[in-house]
Amino acid sequence: MTYPHPAMAIYPIRTFGDPVLRQTAQPVTEFDADLEHLVEDMLESMYDAPGVGLAAPQIGISKRVFVYDIGEGPGAMINPEIVETSGTYEFDEGCLSVPGHFWPITRPEYARVAGFDVDGQAIELEGDELMGRMLQHEVDHLHGTLLIKRLERDLRIEFMREWRKAQL
């Protein structure tokens, strides 16, 4: 598949309400120059936003790709799957696709994810706290799950009221 490659290479971030954010992303089957360009563009878009992670659906591309940089340098993972989690960790979590909002979200503290790098080589990423949270958050996006689904009922209802009002 050929991905759009704009001259500027910064994509707008899709926000809550965009249907692509609710879809399960399709697996990547070709590890080629187009995929490398997509990853480069996603990193540039993530840094411009700014964020610590970005999944392809957040820029309107329904592919199982995410990029990240939690302060230790950039990376990317293709076709990731969570293979292990443990512990519990609550943290005020936000999302580039729900700008300006942060909520206390409880997730497993540790996560290990298996997938591939841009060359198609098998890799695993793991971490706790911020790294573990980022891994889980980005994999959620690839399953069509937005942060809002992780909110407690009252917070979700409050957000939806606020969002609907802003749409008028």
C-alpha positions as CSV (number, residue, x, y, z in Angstrom):
1,M,0.0,0.0,0.0
2,T,1.2,3.5,-0.8
3,Y,0.7,5.9,2.0
4,P,0.2,9.6,1.4
5,H,3.5,11.5,1.8
6,P,2.8,15.2,2.1
7,A,5.6,17.6,1.4
8,M,5.5,18.9,4.9
9,A,5.2,15.4,6.5
10,I,3.1,16.6,9.4
11,Y,-0.4,15.1,9.5
12,P,-3.3,16.7,11.4
13,I,-4.3,14.6,14.5
14,R,-7.7,13.1,14.2
15,T,-9.9,13.8,17.2
16,F,-12.8,12.2,19.1
17,G,-15.8,11.8,16.8
18,D,-13.7,10.7,13.8
19,P,-14.8,7.2,12.8
20,V,-11.3,6.0,12.0
21,L,-10.5,6.2,15.7
22,R,-13.2,3.5,16.5
23,Q,-12.0,1.0,13.8
24,T,-9.7,-1.9,14.4
25,A,-6.5,-1.1,12.4
26,Q,-5.4,-3.5,9.6
27,P,-2.1,-5.4,9.9
28,V,0.9,-4.2,8.0
29,T,1.9,-6.7,5.4
30,E,4.6,-4.9,3.5
31,F,7.8,-3.7,5.2
32,D,9.1,-1.2,2.6
33,A,10.1,2.4,1.9
34,D,6.5,3.5,2.2
35,L,6.3,2.1,5.7
36,E,9.6,3.9,6.6
37,H,8.2,7.2,5.3
38,L,5.0,6.7,7.3
39,V,6.9,6.1,10.5
40,E,9.1,9.2,9.8
41,D,6.0,11.3,9.2
42,M,4.3,9.9,12.3
43,L,7.3,10.8,14.4
44,E,7.3,14.3,13.0
45,S,3.6,14.7,13.6
46,M,3.9,13.3,17.2
47,Y,6.7,15.8,18.0
48,D,4.7,18.6,16.5
49,A,1.6,17.8,18.5
50,P,3.5,17.3,21.0
51,G,3.0,13.8,22.4
52,V,4.9,10.8,23.6
53,G,3.1,8.3,21.4
54,L,1.0,8.3,18.2
55,A,-0.9,5.5,16.5
56,A,-1.5,5.5,12.7
57,P,-5.3,5.7,13.1
58,Q,-4.7,9.1,14.9
59,I,-3.6,10.5,11.5
60,G,-6.3,8.7,9.6
61,I,-4.4,5.6,8.5
62,S,-5.9,2.4,9.6
63,K,-2.7,0.4,10.0
64,R,-1.2,-1.3,13.0
65,V,1.7,1.1,13.5
66,F,2.6,3.3,16.4
67,V,5.6,5.6,17.2
68,Y,6.8,6.8,20.5
69,D,9.4,8.8,22.4
70,I,9.1,9.0,26.2
71,G,12.3,10.9,26.4
72,E,14.7,8.1,25.6
73,G,14.7,8.5,21.8
74,P,12.2,7.7,19.1
75,G,10.9,4.2,18.2
76,A,8.2,2.5,16.2
77,M,6.4,-0.8,16.5
78,I,4.5,-2.6,13.7
79,N,1.7,-5.1,14.3
80,P,2.1,-5.0,18.1
81,E,0.3,-7.3,20.6
82,I,0.4,-7.1,24.3
83,V,1.8,-10.3,25.7
84,E,2.1,-9.6,29.4
85,T,0.9,-7.1,31.9
86,S,1.2,-6.9,35.7
87,G,0.6,-4.6,38.7
88,T,-1.7,-1.6,38.9
89,Y,-0.9,2.1,38.3
90,E,-3.2,5.1,38.3
91,F,-2.1,8.2,36.5
92,D,-3.6,11.3,34.9
93,E,-3.6,10.2,31.3
94,G,-4.3,12.3,28.2
95,C,-4.6,11.7,24.5
96,L,-3.7,13.7,21.4
97,S,-7.1,12.7,20.0
98,V,-8.9,14.1,23.0
99,P,-6.9,17.3,23.4
100,G,-6.9,19.3,26.6
101,H,-8.3,16.5,28.7
102,F,-6.5,14.4,31.4
103,W,-8.2,11.8,33.6
104,P,-7.1,9.4,36.4
105,I,-6.9,6.1,34.6
106,T,-5.9,2.8,36.2
107,R,-4.0,0.4,34.0
108,P,-1.5,-2.4,34.6
109,E,1.8,-0.8,35.7
110,Y,4.0,-3.1,33.5
111,A,3.4,-4.1,29.9
112,R,5.4,-6.2,27.4
113,V,4.5,-5.9,23.8
114,A,5.7,-8.1,20.8
115,G,5.7,-6.9,17.2
116,F,8.1,-5.9,14.5
117,D,10.4,-3.0,13.6
118,V,10.2,-1.1,10.3
119,D,12.4,-3.7,8.7
120,G,10.1,-6.6,9.6
121,Q,12.4,-7.9,12.4
122,A,10.7,-9.3,15.5
123,I,11.1,-7.1,18.5
124,E,9.7,-6.7,22.0
125,L,9.2,-3.5,24.0
126,E,8.5,-3.5,27.8
127,G,8.3,-1.1,30.6
128,D,6.5,0.1,33.6
129,E,4.9,3.4,34.6
130,L,5.1,5.8,31.6
131,M,6.5,3.3,29.1
132,G,4.0,0.6,30.1
133,R,1.2,3.1,29.9
134,M,2.2,4.4,26.5
135,L,2.5,0.8,25.1
136,Q,-1.0,0.0,26.3
137,H,-2.5,3.3,25.2
138,E,-1.1,3.0,21.7
139,V,-2.2,-0.6,21.3
140,D,-5.7,0.5,22.5
141,H,-5.8,2.9,19.5
142,L,-5.0,0.0,17.1
143,H,-8.0,-1.9,18.5
144,G,-10.2,1.2,18.0
145,T,-10.4,1.9,21.8
146,L,-10.1,5.5,22.8
147,L,-9.1,6.7,26.3
148,I,-12.8,7.7,26.9
149,K,-13.8,4.0,27.1
150,R,-11.4,3.6,30.1
151,L,-13.1,6.4,32.1
152,E,-15.3,5.7,35.0
153,R,-19.0,6.1,34.1
154,D,-19.5,9.5,35.6
155,L,-16.4,11.0,34.0
156,R,-17.4,9.5,30.6
157,I,-20.9,11.0,30.9
158,E,-19.5,14.4,31.9
159,F,-17.1,14.3,28.9
160,M,-19.8,13.4,26.5
161,R,-22.1,16.2,27.7
162,E,-19.2,18.6,27.3
163,W,-18.3,17.3,23.9
164,R,-21.8,17.4,22.5
165,K,-22.3,21.0,23.8
166,A,-19.1,22.0,22.0
167,Q,-20.4,20.5,18.8
168,L,-23.4,22.8,18.7
